[in-house]
Amino acid sequence: MSAQTRVAYLAEYRKARDEEDFDRALELAFAAMDHDADHPDEPSLMAELRGLHTKAAA
């Protein structure tokens, strides 16, 4: 997955969460898991999605 595609995917996920469209967010999460399973040599997309909800340490 290109860097541009990854950024667009994450933006779409954030938008779905912001709009409380949890059905779409869940679809995107499942697609991320499928992508990770199909491309184990690439950085984990699902890890990035999880990271969006992790509080950063100060």
Secondary structure, DSSP 8 states (H G I E B T S, - for coil): --HHHHHHHHHHHHHHHHTT-HHHHHHHHHHHHHHHHH-TTS--HHHHHHHTTS----
